[in-house]
Amino acid sequence: MEKTNVQKLAKILKILVTITFICNLLILPLVPGIVGIGFEAEGWTAVERLTPYEGSPWQLPLRVGIAFLLACWQYLFRVWRSEYTAVLTLFLLACGVCTALILRQAQRVLDTILEGNPFQKKNGTSMKRAAGCCFVISAAALLRTFWRFWHYGSIAPLFTYNALFIPLFAMGGLLCMVMSALFRQAAELKEENDLTI
């Protein structure tokens, strides 16, 4: 049986989602170190000192990668000393875990599309889980925005990406809830249709 255009598109999308999912899982353990490097006075210069520019062209990317990983683990425990970096690290970790879960649910939905049977109740469940993760990201952004109001004592946090996450992921969660209901209703109609035939 020849694949439809939707299935061909779903296959490409599944590859992209899988690559993003793997990259997310690889970078997630390094988040505290990256935050620590970014806020440490000598963070990036320390990484540069570990990577002198000498040798073959293949040596530099490898040395930079190794130095980056070593620096991330060096700064892993330093982020918890500062209130600001600790809150930022917790926020980014929460967003990263939720994003990984959303991508995993997207893989499950794409799998059913590739099978040629997208109208299943499990797709409704997957979309409901994705909606929950979107709401968690929105709530985490709201908490961080309130914390920044308290920390800075100004309205400056309203003009950050963090404040943008609140309505963006809340709407994403609502959209996923609607999609969940549509998948469930389509699955029920399909079951009724199969029973009448």
KEVEX-488952 format. One line per field, with one value per residue: z, y, x of N, C-alpha, C in turn; residue in one letter; residue number from 1. Coordinates in steps of 0.02 Angstrom, whole numbers, plus 32768, in hexadecimal, padded with zeros to 4 digits. Each point is the difference from the previous one (the first is absolute). Layout:
<atoms>
nzz [Z  ...] .
nyy [Y  ...] .
nxx [X  ...] .
cazz [Z  ...] .
cayy [Y  ...] .
caxx [X  ...] .
czz [Z  ...] .
cyy [Y  ...] .
cxx [X  ...] .
res [A  ...] .
n [NUM  ...] .
</atoms>
This chain:
<atoms>
nzz [8000  7FD3  8018  8029  7FE7  8025  7FEC  7FC3  8009  8018  7FCD  7FD8  8015  7FFB  7FC7  7FEF  8013  7FE2  7FCE  8001  8004  7FD4  7FDB  800C  7FF6  7FCB  7FF4  8010  8003  7FC8  8009  803A  7FDD  7FD0  802E  801F  7FC4  7FEF  8040  7FF5  8027  800D  7FFC  7FD0  8023  8034  7FDE  7FEE  8040  8007  7FD0  8004  7FD6  8000  7FD2  7FEE  7FC8  8002  8014  7FE2  7FD2  7FFB  8000  7FD5  7FE0  8005  7FEE  7FD1  7FF3  8001  7FDC  7FDA  8005  7FEE  7FD8  7FFE  8031  7FD7  7FD5  802F  7FF8  7FC4  801E  7FDA  8004  803F  8003  7FDE  8025  8036  7FEB  7FEE  803A  801F  7FDF  800E  803D  8007  7FE5  8025  8032  7FEE  7FF6  8039  8018  7FE4  8018  8038  7FFC  7FF1  8032  801F  7FF0  8011  8033  7FF6  8043  7FEE  7FEF  8033  8033  7FEF  7FC5  8014  8018  7FC7  7FDF  8029  7FFA  7FBE  8006  8027  7FD4  7FD0  8026  8007  7FBF  7FF0  802C  7FE6  7FC4  8014  801D  7FCA  7FDC  8028  7FFD  7FBF  8003  8028  7FD8  7FC7  8015  7FC3  7FCC  8005  802D  7FFB  7FF6  8019  7FE8  803E  7FFB  7FC9  8026  802B  7FD7  7FE9  8039  801B  7FCB  8003  8042  7FF6  7FD1  8029  802E  7FD3  7FEE  8041  800A  7FCE  8017  803D  7FEB  7FDB  8035  8026  7FD5  7FFE  8043  8005  7FD5  8021  8036  7FE1  7FE9] .
nyy [7FC5  802E  8020  801D  803B  7FF4  7FC1  8017  802F  7FD1  7FDD  8035  800F  7FBF  8003  8039  7FE4  7FC8  8024  8026  7FC8  7FE5  8038  8001  7FBE  800E  8036  7FDC  7FCD  8023  8006  7FDF  7FD8  7FFF  7FFC  7FD1  7FE6  8007  7FEF  7FD3  8026  7FC7  7FF7  802C  802E  7FE1  7FFD  8040  8009  7FD7  802D  7FF6  8033  7FBF  7FE6  7FC5  800A  7FBF  8016  803A  7FE8  7FCE  8029  8026  7FC9  7FE4  803A  8004  7FBF  8006  8037  7FDF  7FCA  802A  801D  7FBE  8003  8029  7FE6  7FD2  8020  8010  802B  8031  7FE7  7FF8  803A  801E  7FDE  800B  803F  8004  7FE2  8026  8035  7FED  7FEE  8037  8021  7FDC  800B  8040  8000  7FDF  802A  8030  7FDE  7FF9  803F  8013  7FD6  8018  803B  7FED  7FE6  803D  8003  8040  7FE8  8005  7FDF  7FD8  8017  7FF5  7FC6  7FF4  8018  7FDA  7FD0  800B  8003  7FCB  7FE9  8013  7FE8  7FCC  8003  8009  7FD0  7FDC  8014  7FF2  7FC7  7FF3  8012  7FDF  7FCD  800D  8004  7FCD  7FDE  8017  7FF4  7FE7  8022  8005  7FD2  8031  8018  7FC4  7FD2  8007  8040  7FF9  7FD8  802D  8033  7FFD  7FE9  8032  8028  7FED  8006  803A  8010  7FEA  8023  8032  7FFA  7FFD  8031  8020  7FEE  800F  8039  800C  7FED  8023  8033  7FF6  7FF9  8033  8020  7FE8  8011  8038  7FFF] .
nxx [802A  7FF1  8034  7FD4  7FED  7FCA  8002  800B  7FD3  7FD7  8018  7FFE  7FC3  7FF5  8023  7FE1  7FC6  8013  8019  7FCA  7FDD  8028  7FFF  7FBF  7FFE  8027  7FDC  7FCA  802B  800C  7FBE  8007  8027  7FD2  7FD0  8025  800E  7FC0  7FF8  8030  8025  8020  7FBF  7FF1  8021  7FE5  7FC8  8008  8014  7FCD  7FF3  8041  8008  800B  8028  7FE6  7FDC  800C  803C  7FF5  7FD4  802C  8034  7FDF  7FEA  803D  801D  7FD0  8005  8043  7FF9  7FD3  8025  8031  7FD2  7FF9  802C  8020  7FD5  8006  803A  7FEC  7FD8  801B  803E  7FF1  7FDF  8031  802C  7FDC  7FFA  8040  800D  7FD3  8014  803E  7FEF  7FDB  8032  802A  7FD6  7FFE  8042  8002  7FD3  8025  8035  7FDD  7FED  803E  800E  7FCA  8018  803D  7FDE  7FE9  8006  7FF9  7FC4  802A  7FE6  8033  7FEB  7FC2  8015  8021  7FCB  7FDC  802D  8001  7FBE  8002  802C  7FD6  7FCF  8028  8011  7FC0  7FF1  8032  7FED  7FC1  8014  8025  7FCC  7FD7  802A  8004  7FBD  7FFE  802A  7FE4  7FC3  7FFA  7FE7  8041  7FF0  7FD3  803C  7FF9  802A  8011  7FF1  8025  8026  7FEA  7FF0  803E  801A  7FDF  800A  8040  7FFB  7FE0  802C  802F  7FDF  7FFB  8040  800A  7FD5  801E  803C  7FEC  7FE4  8035  8023  7FD6  8001  8041  7FFF  7FD7  8027  8034  7FDD  7FEC  803C] .
cazz [8000  7FFA  8037  7FEE  800B  8048  801E  7FED  8028  8045  8006  8005  8041  8035  8001  8020  8047  8021  8007  8035  803E  8014  8014  8040  8035  8008  801E  8040  803B  8000  800D  8039  7FEE  7FCF  8026  8029  7FD5  7FE8  8034  8024  7FE5  7FD2  7FE3  7FBB  7FF6  8019  7FCB  7FC9  8014  7FFA  7FBA  7FD8  7FB8  7FE2  7FE6  7FC4  8004  8024  8047  8023  8017  8033  803E  8018  801B  803F  8031  8012  802D  8040  8020  8018  803E  8033  8019  8011  8045  800F  7FF1  8039  8031  7FF3  7FFB  7FBC  7FD5  8016  7FE5  7FB8  7FF3  800C  7FCA  7FC1  8006  7FFB  7FB9  7FD8  800C  7FE2  7FB7  7FED  8004  7FC8  7FC3  8002  7FEF  7FB8  7FDE  8004  7FD1  7FBD  7FF3  7FEB  7FBD  7FD2  7FFB  7FD7  802C  8032  802C  8037  8041  801D  7FE9  802D  803F  7FF4  7FFB  8044  8024  7FE5  801B  8046  7FFF  7FED  803A  8031  7FE9  800B  8048  8014  7FE8  802B  8041  7FF8  7FF6  8043  8027  7FE7  8019  8047  8004  7FE5  8018  7FC8  7FCE  7FCA  7FEA  7FCF  7FBD  7FF4  7FE1  8035  8001  7FC2  8008  8025  7FD3  7FC8  8012  8016  7FC2  7FE5  8028  7FEE  7FBE  8008  801E  7FCA  7FD5  8025  7FFC  7FBA  7FF4  8024  7FDE  7FC0  800E  8011  7FC2  7FD8  801E  7FF1  7FB9  7FF5  801B  7FD5  7FC3] .
cayy [803B  803D  8030  803F  803B  800D  7FD0  8015  803B  7FE9  7FDE  8035  8021  7FD2  8003  8040  7FFD  7FD2  8023  8032  7FDB  7FE8  803B  8016  7FD2  8008  8040  8009  7FFB  8034  8041  8025  8016  8037  803B  8014  801E  8040  8032  8004  8036  7FE6  7FC3  7FF0  8006  7FC2  7FCE  8011  7FEF  7FB8  7FED  8029  7FF6  7FE3  7FBC  7FF7  801E  7FD3  7FFF  8037  7FF1  7FCD  801D  802F  7FD7  7FE2  8036  8017  7FCF  8005  803E  7FF9  7FDA  8028  8033  7FDF  800E  8047  8025  7FFF  8031  8040  7FFA  800C  7FC7  7FC5  8006  7FF8  7FBA  7FD9  8011  7FE1  7FB8  7FF0  8009  7FCC  7FC0  8004  8000  7FBB  7FDA  8015  7FE2  7FB8  7FF8  800E  7FC4  7FCD  8013  7FF6  7FB8  7FE9  801C  7FD6  7FC1  800B  7FFD  8034  800C  7FD1  8020  800D  8042  8030  7FFE  8020  8048  8018  8003  8039  803B  8006  801A  8047  8025  8002  8033  8041  800D  800C  8044  802F  8002  8023  8047  801C  8003  8037  803E  8007  8006  8041  8036  802B  7FDE  7FEA  7FBA  7FFB  800A  7FCB  7FC3  7FDB  8017  7FE9  7FB9  7FF5  7FF7  7FD4  7FBB  7FF7  7FF5  7FBF  7FCE  7FFF  7FE2  7FB7  7FE5  7FFD  7FC8  7FC3  7FF3  7FEE  7FBC  7FD1  7FFE  7FDE  7FB9  7FE6  7FFC  7FCB  7FC1  7FF8  7FF3  7FBB  7FD3  8000  7FDC] .
caxx [7FD6  8028  7FF5  7FE1  802A  8000  802F  8044  800F  8007  8040  8033  7FF5  8016  8049  8012  7FEE  802F  8040  7FF6  7FF9  8043  8028  7FE5  8017  8048  8012  7FDE  802C  8033  7FE1  801E  8044  7FFC  7FEB  8039  8032  7FE7  7FFD  8040  8028  8032  7FE4  8011  8048  801E  7FF8  802E  8044  8008  8001  802E  7FF7  803B  7FF5  7FD8  7FBE  7FD2  8012  7FDF  7FBC  8001  8018  7FCD  7FCA  8016  8007  7FBD  7FE3  8023  7FED  7FBA  8000  8022  7FD2  7FC1  7FEB  8006  7FC2  7FD2  8017  7FDF  7FB8  7FEA  8012  7FDA  7FBC  8006  800E  7FC3  7FD1  8016  7FFA  7FB9  7FEE  8020  7FDE  7FBD  8009  800F  7FC2  7FD6  801B  7FF2  7FB9  7FFC  8017  7FCB  7FCB  801A  8002  7FBE  7FF4  8027  7FDC  7FC4  7FC5  800C  7FC7  8002  7FF9  8042  8015  7FE0  8027  8041  7FF6  7FF0  8040  8025  7FDF  8017  8045  7FFD  7FE8  8037  8030  7FE0  8000  8045  8010  7FDB  8023  8040  7FF1  7FEF  803E  8029  7FE0  8014  8049  8015  7FD6  7FEB  7FD8  802C  7FF5  7FCA  801B  8031  7FE6  7FDE  7FBA  7FE1  7FF1  7FC2  7FC6  8011  7FF7  7FBA  7FDA  8015  7FDE  7FB9  7FFD  800A  7FC3  7FCE  8015  7FF3  7FB8  7FF1  8018  7FD4  7FBF  800A  8009  7FBD  7FD9  801C  7FEA  7FB9  7FFB  8017  7FCD  7FC5  8012] .
czz [8000  8038  7FE5  800D  804A  8022  7FEE  8029  804A  800B  8007  8043  8039  8006  8023  804A  8026  800A  8038  8045  801A  8016  8043  8039  800B  8025  8046  803C  8005  8012  803C  7FF0  7FD0  8023  802A  7FD8  7FEB  8034  8029  7FDE  7FCC  7FDB  7FBA  7FF3  801B  7FCC  7FC7  8011  7FFB  7FB7  7FD8  7FB5  7FE1  7FE5  7FC3  8008  8025  804A  8026  8015  8037  8044  801D  8020  8043  8037  8017  8031  8045  8026  801B  8042  8038  8020  8019  8045  8012  7FF6  803C  8037  7FF9  7FF7  7FB8  7FD3  8014  7FE3  7FB4  7FED  800A  7FC9  7FBF  8003  7FFA  7FB7  7FD5  8009  7FDF  7FB3  7FE8  8001  7FC7  7FBF  7FFE  7FEE  7FB5  7FD8  7FFF  7FCF  7FB8  7FED  7FE8  7FBB  7FCC  7FF7  7FD2  8028  8037  8033  8034  8042  801F  7FE7  802B  8043  7FF8  7FFD  8044  802A  7FE8  801A  8048  8004  7FED  803A  8037  7FED  800C  8049  801A  7FEB  802A  8044  7FFB  7FF5  8042  802B  7FE9  8012  8047  8004  7FE9  801A  7FC9  7FCF  7FC6  7FEB  7FCF  7FB8  7FF0  7FDD  8032  8004  7FC1  8004  8020  7FD1  7FC7  8011  801D  7FC3  7FE0  8026  7FEF  7FBB  8003  8020  7FCC  7FD2  8022  7FFB  7FB9  7FF1  8023  7FDE  7FBD  800B  8011  7FC2  7FD3  801B  7FF1  7FB6  7FF1  8019  7FD3  7FBE  8011] .
cyy [803E  8031  8040  8039  8011  7FD2  8011  803C  7FEC  7FDD  8033  8022  7FD4  8000  8040  8000  7FD3  8020  8034  7FDF  7FE8  8039  801A  7FD5  8007  8040  8008  7FF7  8038  8045  8024  801A  803A  8040  8019  8022  8046  8037  8006  8036  7FE7  7FC3  7FEF  8008  7FC3  7FC8  800E  7FEF  7FB5  7FEA  802E  7FEF  7FE7  7FBB  8001  801F  7FD3  8000  8035  7FF0  7FCB  801C  8031  7FD9  7FE2  8035  8019  7FCF  8003  803F  7FFC  7FDA  8024  8031  7FE3  8013  8049  8026  8004  8032  8043  7FF4  8005  7FC4  7FC0  8001  7FF6  7FB7  7FD4  800C  7FDD  7FB4  7FEA  8006  7FC9  7FBC  8000  7FFE  7FB9  7FD5  8013  7FE0  7FB5  7FF3  800C  7FC4  7FCA  8010  7FF4  7FB6  7FE6  801B  7FD6  7FBB  8006  7FFF  8035  800A  7FCA  8025  8010  8042  8037  8003  8023  804C  801E  8006  803C  8041  800C  801C  8049  802B  8004  8035  8045  8013  8010  8047  8034  8007  8026  804B  8022  8005  803A  8044  800D  800F  8046  803A  8030  7FD6  7FE6  7FB7  7FF7  8003  7FCC  7FC5  7FD7  8012  7FE9  7FB7  7FF4  7FF8  7FCF  7FB7  7FF2  7FF3  7FBE  7FC7  7FFB  7FE1  7FB4  7FDF  7FF9  7FC5  7FBD  7FED  7FEA  7FB8  7FCD  7FF9  7FDC  7FB4  7FDF  7FF9  7FC7  7FBB  7FF4  7FEE  7FB8  7FCE  7FFC  7FDB  7FB8] .
cxx [802D  7FEF  7FE1  8031  8006  8032  8048  8016  800B  8043  8039  7FFB  8018  804C  8017  7FF0  8030  8044  7FFC  7FFB  8044  802C  7FE9  801A  804B  8012  7FE2  802E  8034  7FE4  801F  8046  8000  7FEB  803B  8037  7FEA  8002  803F  802A  8033  7FE7  8019  804B  8025  7FFA  8030  8048  800D  8007  802F  7FF7  8040  7FED  7FD4  7FBB  7FCD  800C  7FD9  7FB8  7FFD  8016  7FCD  7FC7  8012  8006  7FBC  7FDF  8021  7FEC  7FB9  7FFF  8024  7FD1  7FBE  7FE7  8004  7FBE  7FD2  8015  7FDC  7FB5  7FE8  8011  7FDC  7FB9  8001  800C  7FC2  7FCC  8013  7FFC  7FB6  7FE9  801E  7FDF  7FBB  8005  800F  7FC0  7FD0  8018  7FF3  7FB7  7FF5  8017  7FCA  7FC7  8017  8005  7FBC  7FEE  8026  7FE1  7FC3  7FC0  8007  7FC7  7FFB  7FFB  8043  801E  7FE1  8025  8043  7FF9  7FEF  803F  8029  7FE2  8015  8046  8002  7FE9  8035  8034  7FE3  8000  8046  8015  7FDD  8022  8042  7FF5  7FEE  803F  802B  7FE1  8018  804B  8017  7FD7  7FEB  7FD5  802B  7FF5  7FC6  801A  8036  7FDF  7FD8  7FB6  7FDB  7FED  7FBC  7FC4  800E  7FF4  7FBB  7FD4  8013  7FDE  7FB6  7FF6  8008  7FC2  7FC8  8011  7FF3  7FB6  7FEC  8016  7FD3  7FBC  8006  8008  7FBD  7FD5  8019  7FEB  7FB6  7FF6  8016  7FCC  7FC3  800E  800A] .
res [M  E  K  T  N  V  Q  K  L  A  K  I  L  K  I  L  V  T  I  T  F  I  C  N  L  L  I  L  P  L  V  P  G  I  V  G  I  G  F  E  A  E  G  W  T  A  V  E  R  L  T  P  Y  E  G  S  P  W  Q  L  P  L  R  V  G  I  A  F  L  L  A  C  W  Q  Y  L  F  R  V  W  R  S  E  Y  T  A  V  L  T  L  F  L  L  A  C  G  V  C  T  A  L  I  L  R  Q  A  Q  R  V  L  D  T  I  L  E  G  N  P  F  Q  K  K  N  G  T  S  M  K  R  A  A  G  C  C  F  V  I  S  A  A  A  L  L  R  T  F  W  R  F  W  H  Y  G  S  I  A  P  L  F  T  Y  N  A  L  F  I  P  L  F  A  M  G  G  L  L  C  M  V  M  S  A  L  F  R  Q  A  A  E  L  K  E  E  N  D  L  T  I] .
n [1  2  3  4  5  6  7  8  9  10  11  12  13  14  15  16  17  18  19  20  21  22  23  24  25  26  27  28  29  30  31  32  33  34  35  36  37  38  39  40  41  42  43  44  45  46  47  48  49  50  51  52  53  54  55  56  57  58  59  60  61  62  63  64  65  66  67  68  69  70  71  72  73  74  75  76  77  78  79  80  81  82  83  84  85  86  87  88  89  90  91  92  93  94  95  96  97  98  99  100  101  102  103  104  105  106  107  108  109  110  111  112  113  114  115  116  117  118  119  120  121  122  123  124  125  126  127  128  129  130  131  132  133  134  135  136  137  138  139  140  141  142  143  144  145  146  147  148  149  150  151  152  153  154  155  156  157  158  159  160  161  162  163  164  165  166  167  168  169  170  171  172  173  174  175  176  177  178  179  180  181  182  183  184  185  186  187  188  189  190  191  192  193  194  195  196  197] .
</atoms>
